[in-house]
C-alpha cells in the first residue's frame, strides 16, 4: 500500500503519522478494501458508484467496505460535496505506518498480517503489469525503469541503512504540498522492495 510499509516509512513533511494497531490492521486487511484504499490514494476522492465501476463490484458492496474503512480511520467523507445518496470519500491526511514486528508474535493478528502483505505485493505487481501493458512514448519509456540487484551481501543494519538512504532520495524529489507541477508532469509511482534471501546450498 502506498503509505503503509513493512519497514521504515518514507519521510512525510507536515503529515501526522499513526502506527497501525491490531484492530486497524484487521480493518484494512481485505483484498477489496485494500483495492479501494489504493484507488483513493492514487486518484483522489471518489464515490461508491465510481469505485464500483472501476473494480467490477456492486455499489452496495463497495459502500459497505467504504464505511468499514472510515470506521477504522483510513478514509473520511469529503464534506460539502455530493448528496445524501451519493457521498464522496477521500483518504485521511495521515501517514499510516505498519511495523510487521508488532504482530508476528500475536496469533490473533498473524492471519490478518499475512492477508495484508500478500495483497500488498499483489497490488505492487498489478501496478507494474499495468505500466508494461500501456502505450507510452519514448520519453516516458526511457525515464521509467524496472531493475533489480541480487549480488549484495549485507547485515541487517546495512540493509536498514540502505533503505533509509533510498527513502531520503525519494523525499528530496517529493514536491512540497501545494507546489505547482511542471506542464508535462504526470503522477509517478516509486516502488521499492528490499529483503533478505535464504541462502541455498547447491551441489
C-alpha positions, -999 to 999 in steps of 0.1 A, spaced: 0 0 0 13 33 -9 16 47 26 20 16 48 52 -4 46 68 -33 62 99 -14 73 109 22 77 82 46 63 92 72 38 95 106 54 64 128 50 65 165 56 39 181 78 17 150 79 7 133 112 16 96 115 -2 68 131 11 34 138 -13 7 126 -25 -14 156 -41 -49 156 -77 -35 152 -69 -12 123 -49 -39 106 -78 -63 107 -100 -35 93 -77 -29 63 -66 -65 56 -92 -74 30 -85 -76 -8 -114 -53 -18 -108 -28 10 -71 -26 1 -80 -20 -36 -104 8 -26 -78 24 -4 -53 21 -32 -75 38 -57 -84 67 -33 -47 72 -28 -37 71 -64 -66 91 -80 -81 111 -52 -117 113 -39 -144 91 -54 -180 79 -49 -190 43 -42 -206 42 -77 -174 53 -94 -153 29 -75 -177 0 -81 -175 6 -119 -137 5 -118 -135 -26 -95 -163 -46 -111 -183 -48 -79 -218 -37 -68 -222 -3 -54 -237 -18 -22 -207 -39 -16 -183 -11 -22 -204 12 1 -202 -13 29 -164 -16 26 -161 22 24 -179 26 57 -157 -1 72 -125 18 61 -140 50 76 -148 33 109 -111 24 112 -99 59 104 -84 52 69 -108 73 49 -134 100 56 -163 116 38 -155 147 18 -179 172 33 -196 198 11 -195 176 -20 -221 152 -33 -255 144 -19 -270 122 8 -274 94 -17 -240 99 -34 -212 106 -9 -176 113 -18 -148 96 1 -112 105 4 -82 92 24 -74 109 56 -44 132 57 -24 107 79 6 86 70 -1 50 82 30 32 95 29 -6 98 57 -25 115 53 -62 110 73 -69 141 44 -57 161 22 -86 150 45 -116 143 42 -130 178 4 -124 181 -15 -154 168 -48 -134 167 -34 -110 141 -10 -132 122 -37 -141 97 -46 -105 90 -9 -96 86 -5 -124 61 -35 -112 41 -23 -77 42 13 -84 30 2 -108 2 -24 -84 -11 1 -55 -9 26 -75 -30 -2 -82 -55 -11 -45 -57 25 -37 -64 27 -64 -91 -5 -51 -107 8 -16 -110 39 -28 -129 18 -51 -152 -5 -21 -160 25 1 -168 41 -26 -190 9 -31 -210 2 6 -216 14 26 -246 40 52 -236 61 75 -258 98 71 -259 105 99 -234 85 82 -207 97 47 -216 133 59 -213 126 76 -180 110 46 -163 129 16 -150 124 -19 -139 156 -31 -122 169 -54 -95 202 -61 -78 208 -95 -63 246 -95 -57 246 -76 -24 256 -92 9 245 -70 38 240 -72 76 205 -62 90 220 -28 100 234 -22 65 201 -32 48 183 -7 71 208 20 63 204 13 25 166 16 28 169 49 48 192 64 22 169 54 -7 139 68 10 157 101 17 164 103 -20 127 99 -28 119 125 -2 142 150 -18 123 146 -51 89 148 -35 74 183 -41 61 204 -12 23 202 -7 6 228 -29 36 232 -53 26 235 -90 38 206 -111 56 211 -144 34 213 -175 45 178 -187 45 162 -152 25 130 -146 19 111 -114 49 88 -107 49 56 -86 82 46 -70 82 10 -56 110 -4 -35 112 -39 -23 144 -49 -5 146 -81 16 170 -108 26 170 -141 7 176 -175 23 209 -189 11 206 -221 -9 234 -246 -10 239 -261 -44 258 -293 -51 
